[in-house]
Amino acid sequence: MASNNHSSVTEFILQSFSENPQVQILIFSLFLGLFIVALTGNSLIITVISLNPGLHTPMYFFLINLALLDMISTSTVVPKLLQNLVSKNTISYGGCMAQIYFLTWCLGAELLLFTAMAYDRYAAICQPLHYSTIMSKAACCLIASAVWAISGTNITINIIMTVQLSFCGPNVIDHFFCEIPPLLPLSCSSTDVNNTMVVVADMFFAIFNFLIILVSYGFIISSILKIRTKEGKKKAFSTCSSHLIVVTMYYCTIIYIYILPGFGQSLKKGKVASVFYAIVTPALNPLIYSLRNKDVKIALKKFCPFLWK
């Protein structure tokens, strides 16, 4: 018997990508390939950094956290997505809540982590004489713990509020996987407080942190321009380029999906884009950080020499 909190709905129906079997096979192959790349690439990044003492610095410590978050987020979404491509597009009530919980936790933590990484680059380039003190081992552990804890607290509050809602009728989620925005319209009870919490979380995790990153890079670019030698400018910018690329990709998608609907933009236009941050970005991050980072490439070459043969 279902709980009174969510009435009689025991499962939700997710939207299908296509009814065409050939298209579904193509999408299945694409997502499976991206999933394998994401797991392999991020696992390799974590292993190489952990085993190479020369990479035991704040920047790579945060990169390990990013790789771990990418692995959790893609593992939360993709297996069920692949299953639904070859069978019924359904997910249990509990499975939906679990998917929302872990995916949102990872998304929030990644946004906070990008801010922490921007601050690390600011300290390294703008405060080089005090960098070792500002970004000490204890400080890095504290920042990383705060990233995980703040995001975890946010989604715990939101998920508790979500499970209090009643779902007594429609059970078709207009999305490819479970997220709070497309789930709330299915509730038979008032979702005003839930919607407010979602907007507050979006403002903090997306807009507020994005502004902090912009300010940080404003100071960083100003400091780089003051460097007299061309080689010095190139070296300083190279340490930031990978982070800038990842942040740009991630925030463009997050703002399009989460922020614009709050100003009247339809959620439907962001469904396909959501696949980008849930599947594509976790697969691209290891490639971006390894291909554009000389230290990581050297470490990877030592760890996996066969990759460069």
C-alpha atoms as one frame of an Amber mdcrd trajectory, in Angstrom:
protein
   0.000   0.000   0.000   1.427   3.406  -0.956   2.279   6.026   1.593  -0.243
   8.773   2.240   2.439  11.313   1.442   2.539  10.435  -2.243  -0.868   8.848
  -2.626  -1.263   5.965  -5.083   1.451   6.720  -7.661   4.089   3.999  -7.464
   5.907   4.678 -10.733   6.434   7.420 -13.297   6.596   7.249 -17.072   9.540
   9.041 -18.658   9.551  10.571 -22.107  11.043   8.548 -24.935  13.660   9.995
 -27.271  12.062   8.415 -30.303   9.591   5.709 -31.260  11.793   4.703 -34.196
  13.742   1.504 -33.270  16.685   2.453 -35.480  16.960   5.875 -33.852  16.746
   4.273 -30.420  19.596   1.896 -31.274  21.700   4.842 -32.461  20.964   6.830
 -29.294  21.627   3.772 -27.123  25.033   3.239 -28.770  25.908   6.939 -28.409
  24.949   7.125 -24.737  26.676   3.827 -23.934  29.850   5.069 -25.599  29.743
   8.379 -23.696  29.054   6.513 -20.454  32.094   4.275 -20.951  34.266   7.269
 -21.844  33.040   9.176 -18.765  33.711   6.300 -16.356  37.051   5.371 -17.934
  38.319   8.938 -18.310  37.368  10.100 -14.823  38.664   6.900 -13.211  41.953
   7.394 -15.043  42.180  11.024 -13.908  41.600  10.040 -10.258  44.117   7.185
 -10.437  46.866   9.138 -12.211  46.621  12.140  -9.885  46.482   9.953  -6.781
  49.576   7.952  -7.783  51.654  10.942  -8.946  53.113  12.973  -6.018  53.927
  15.823  -8.395  50.206  16.375  -8.926  49.325  16.547  -5.235  48.441  20.238
  -5.408  45.160  22.092  -4.676  44.245  22.369  -8.372  44.465  18.609  -8.921
  42.854  17.851  -5.558  39.777  19.734  -6.750  40.027  17.980 -10.124  39.769
  14.613  -8.325  36.596  15.840  -6.635  35.205  16.959 -10.005  35.986  13.577
 -11.569  34.284  11.777  -8.687  31.176  13.975  -9.006  31.065  13.344 -12.757
  31.207   9.592 -12.199  28.375   9.663  -9.652  26.125  11.956 -11.705  26.481
  10.027 -14.960  26.035   6.696 -13.132  22.838   8.056 -11.600  21.265   8.887
 -14.957  22.719   6.819 -17.785  22.078   3.173 -16.698  18.345   3.822 -16.266
  18.311   5.869 -19.483  19.885   2.961 -21.377  17.408   0.515 -19.852  14.475
   2.685 -20.905  15.758   2.798 -24.479  15.352  -0.978 -24.791  12.298  -1.471
 -22.547   9.426   0.466 -20.958  10.129   4.125 -20.144   9.204   3.770 -16.481
  10.879   4.445 -13.159   9.625   3.595  -9.683   8.663   6.331  -7.243  11.642
   5.463  -5.027  13.967   5.245  -8.005  12.830   8.669  -9.180  13.457  10.225
  -5.771  16.900   8.587  -5.584  17.784   9.825  -9.071  16.743  13.370  -8.155
  18.694  13.207  -4.906  22.057  12.060  -6.239  21.923  13.969  -9.534  20.985
  17.263  -7.869  23.592  16.716  -5.161  26.285  16.284  -7.808  25.098  19.216
  -9.933  25.083  21.592  -6.969  28.452  20.346  -5.755  29.994  20.808  -9.213
  28.809  24.416  -9.397  30.331  25.106  -5.973  33.489  23.250  -6.952  33.916
  25.427 -10.042  33.877  28.438  -7.713  36.479  26.800  -5.467  38.665  26.081
  -8.492  38.329  29.685  -9.661  39.374  30.878  -6.195  42.371  28.524  -6.325
  43.465  30.037  -9.653  42.914  33.541  -8.236  45.133  32.756  -5.248  47.819
  31.179  -7.454  48.019  34.054  -9.953  47.010  37.106  -7.918  48.468  36.118
  -4.534  51.463  33.889  -5.450  53.521  34.754  -2.343  50.703  33.706  -0.023
  49.366  30.837  -2.126  50.762  28.008  -0.009  49.191  29.554   3.092  45.832
  30.405   1.512  45.442  27.020  -0.159  46.976  24.823   2.521  46.050  21.150
   2.751  43.681  21.877   5.631  42.033  24.722   3.703  41.525  22.543   0.625
  39.970  19.743   2.683  37.698  22.269   4.400  36.603  23.781   1.073  35.934
  20.358  -0.474  33.968  19.244   2.589  31.903  22.439   2.455  31.173  21.854
  -1.249  29.798  18.368  -0.616  27.997  19.351   2.604  26.258  22.490   1.290
  24.987  20.748  -1.828  23.960  17.687   0.195  22.037  19.834   2.678  20.253
  21.660  -0.127  18.989  18.525  -1.868  18.122  16.838   1.432  15.793  19.736
   2.285  14.324  19.740  -1.230  13.798  15.978  -1.367  12.097  15.972   2.043
   9.716  18.639   0.760   9.170  16.703  -2.482   8.218  13.410  -0.802   5.593
  15.299   1.211   3.716  16.085  -2.000   0.751  14.034  -3.162   0.898  12.377
  -6.582  -2.593  11.072  -7.243  -3.174  11.307 -10.956  -0.853  12.085 -13.905
   2.419  10.174 -13.746   4.028  11.083 -17.085   7.181  13.145 -16.526   7.899
  15.399 -19.488  11.600  14.597 -19.344  14.108  11.815 -20.060  15.042  11.367
 -16.395  13.800  12.544 -13.000  14.407  16.137 -11.941  12.435  18.403  -9.623
  11.189  21.057 -12.146   9.347  18.624 -14.472   8.125  16.537 -11.513   6.374
  19.325  -9.575   3.593  19.932 -12.171   2.392  16.348 -11.575   1.653  16.956
  -7.903  -1.965  17.144  -6.744  -0.986  19.345  -3.792   0.368  22.889  -3.676
   3.958  23.244  -4.867   4.403  26.956  -4.146   6.968  26.395  -1.394   8.788
  23.784  -3.492   8.981  26.138  -6.475  10.283  28.912  -4.239  12.997  26.626
  -2.852  14.001  25.630  -6.373  14.319  29.287  -7.416  16.346  30.131  -4.277
  18.669  27.181  -4.916  19.078  28.188  -8.568  19.926  31.752  -7.574  22.566
  30.593  -5.101  24.178  27.663  -6.916  24.018  29.062 -10.441  23.807  32.850
 -10.549  25.609  33.773  -7.301  28.488  31.355  -7.899  28.720  32.370 -11.554
  29.126  36.002 -10.504  31.883  35.034  -8.051  33.688  33.173 -10.843  33.378
  36.210 -13.135  34.826  38.494 -10.449  37.669  36.024  -9.787  38.578  35.855
 -13.454  38.348  39.616 -13.712  41.182  39.858 -11.167  43.010  36.945 -12.806
  42.940  38.483 -16.293  44.024  41.833 -14.857  47.014  40.176 -13.186  47.928
  38.203 -16.323  47.922  41.375 -18.428  50.448  42.899 -16.011  52.929  40.086
 -16.652  55.655  41.506 -18.863  56.821  38.433 -20.754  54.731  36.734 -23.413
  55.792  33.322 -22.113  54.729  34.250 -18.592  51.295  35.338 -19.802  50.899
  32.137 -21.804  51.867  29.949 -18.842  49.526  31.773 -16.470  46.598  31.570
 -18.853  47.223  27.884 -19.639  46.544  26.996 -16.001  43.073  28.577 -16.314
  42.012  27.684 -19.858  40.698  24.185 -19.093  38.663  25.445 -16.163  37.230
  28.282 -18.258  36.146  25.901 -21.034  34.410  23.501 -18.613  32.727  26.317
 -16.677  31.457  27.931 -19.881  29.978  24.675 -21.182  28.392  23.800 -17.858
  26.923  27.175 -16.986  25.491  27.815 -20.446  23.498  24.596 -20.144  22.484
  25.083 -16.492  21.279  28.651 -17.057  19.339  27.605 -20.162  17.593  24.749
 -18.349  17.132  26.017 -14.796  17.230  29.808 -14.886  15.389  30.746 -18.096
  12.223  28.741 -17.187  11.885  31.006 -14.161  11.578  33.940 -16.580   9.006
  32.290 -18.805  11.205  30.087 -21.006   9.579  26.705 -21.666  11.060  23.679
 -19.925  10.453  21.625 -23.088  13.219  23.439 -24.965  15.758  22.449 -22.332
  15.112  18.713 -22.195  17.599  17.743 -24.863  20.099  20.279 -23.505  19.883
  18.586 -20.082  21.430  15.484 -21.625  24.500  17.617 -22.258  25.329  18.240
 -18.582  24.153  14.794 -17.442  26.033  12.720 -20.021  28.202  14.705 -22.441
  30.007  16.992 -19.981  31.167  14.164 -17.655  32.673  12.470 -20.721  34.348
  15.646 -22.027  35.817  16.917 -18.747  38.637  14.325 -18.507  39.549  14.933
 -22.158  39.628  18.709 -21.723  41.734  18.592 -18.565  44.136  15.972 -19.912
  44.582  17.238 -23.469  45.074  20.872 -22.412  47.215  20.209 -19.345  50.893
  19.458 -19.801  51.395  17.997 -16.305  48.436  15.638 -16.644  49.582  14.515
 -20.110  53.061  13.712 -18.776  51.582  11.760 -15.851  49.208   9.895 -18.167
  52.075   9.043 -20.503  54.016   7.503 -17.604  50.960   5.647 -16.300  49.633
   4.514 -19.713  52.513   4.629 -22.210  50.534   2.507 -24.677  48.164   5.460
 -25.248  50.914   7.401 -26.982  52.248   4.594 -29.141
